[in-house]
Amino acid sequence: ILKMAPASEGQINILTHGLVRFRILEIVASDPYLRARIDIIPDDVPRATPAFELLIRSVRSLAARMVELSPNVPDEAVSIINNIDNPGTLADFLAANLSGDFQEKQSLLEETDVTKGLERVREKLAARIELLELQDKIQSQVRSSIDKSQRNFYLQEQMKAIQKELGLDEGPEAEVAELRKRLDE
């Protein structure tokens, strides 16, 4: 149990961290809390091959990139990811923390084949990174556009002040400057 928080009508919300996968065989009690007979489902972990090690490095690298692009994810998350030694635990941790709907997360967490789980997590990370990079690109373009507009306004205001100082804010020169300003907009 990681966290307990009171809810409405005397209920309590509990945040847990699973230690193993299991299947419920039979519920044996419901009071004062649920208890069940279970069957532990082991992970299918392949032997360490260069391809499997490359998959793990790829997933860690993509996860670090996602953390870098995500504004609300603390940088310490990369350290946590890099300190997970068990490949199955790495896949589960990332699956649980990727954005997505509940059923998608559940499907990822039910995967007992560690290689398949890591491959699916890698796909989700790549898609999330693509979305975050596009979002970043759009924000940069908007900032650039706003900066350019502000710069133009500032320079036009400076030009008006200079013209006024030189006495050019009246007469034909002022009319020409005003027409140029309107053409630029």
Secondary structure as UniProt FT lines:
FT   STRAND          3..6
FT   HELIX           8..10
FT   STRAND          12..15
FT   STRAND          21..29
FT   STRAND          35..41
FT   HELIX           50..69
FT   TURN            71..72
FT   HELIX           76..82
FT   HELIX           87..97
FT   HELIX           102..110
FT   HELIX           114..166
FT   HELIX           172..184
//
